[in-house]
Amino acid sequence: MSTFEIILDILRQSLGPSGPAIMGLVILLFLCSLGYWALKQEQNDPLHKLETKAKSFRASHDSAANSLLRNKKKNEALEKYTSFIDTNNSEEISALKKTLFAAGYRSNDAVRWFYVIQLGLALGLLILGGGYYVTSVPAENAGPMAQIQYILAPGAMGYFIPKFLVNKKAAARKQEIQDNFPDSLDMMLVCVEAGQSLDQAIYRISRELRHSCMALAEEYTIVSHELRVGKDRSAALRDFAERADVPDITSFVTVMIQSVAFGTSMSDAISMFAGEMRQKRVMRAEEKANKLPTKMTMATMILSLPPLMIIFVAPALVGLGDLMGTG
């Protein structure tokens, strides 16, 4: 008897006939938790270090922030497997990096971690599905459809789950930034009209928004630090629009660059644009409200028609049954 069969027997004796399946589910949950923890660490670690440096080394805050934002160190553990997890498709890498940036994962190794988690989860589910198919599926039920159901389907699901979660988080983060962007423009207008420069206004906004919209505060913080270390304002604003990937921010960056280029009043430009953004936010809310009746129609029909049919038809059916029984 092989070691694998001994382990299966032990699991069946301790956990019952479904012991291998339970152990496979436990391993799957562990892998999912590990992947989620890795992505969470990639998201939270840079800002956490940035805030720690800012509190402990206030005098060298600018240099510390610049070194963190422009960190070129790579993970040595991932460097060993570069040839396995890197792809030669530069367009795919660029699109994935843009999606990860939009989701809040800005580490240099974010793309590699994504491929590691995607490949590991796909192989893990494929192996678990194959083990379950070999040990638990009866011979009479075995066949191509069973192989697809128990082996290929879990592997494909494990391959697409990370991409689905990243896209979902990126969409949620974009929506959060879009909803809070008009408020940040109002704050920027107040700061500029009070006599502050645009750089000072962005720094002030990055501090004030931390309690209401952390995602937008992070983006403003990066812009503020890039401006402080000497990066060109137009380039910093363009990078801000590219990272956020929100049409409203792209339009705002275009307006600000043109305002600086042509020498027009910055406060007037921000005031007009802020008014348009508030109007667009109201229009989006009205659009969602107008869609509700259409969305509720199907739910109302599904939930209300069956009870009504039972109320109207049931007495007639009962009477018909009694009539046929007496006849």
Secondary structure, DSSP 8 states (H G I E B T S, - for coil): --HHHHHHHHHHHHH-TTHHHHHHHHHHHHHHHHHHHHHHHHHHHHHHHHHHHHHH-STTHHHHHHHHHT-----HHHHTTHHHH--S-HHHHHHHHHHHHHHT---TTHHHHHHHHHHHHHHHHHHHHHHHHHHHS-GGG-SHHHHIIIIIHHHHHHHHHHHHHHHHHHHHHHHHHHHHHHHHHHHHHHHHHTT--HHHHHHHHHHHGGGT-HHHHHHHHHHHHHHHTT--HHHHHHHHHHHH--HHHHHHHHHHHHHHHHT--HHHHHHHHHHHHHHHHHHHHHHHHHHHHHHHHHHHHHHHHHHHHHHHHHHHHHHHHHHHHH-
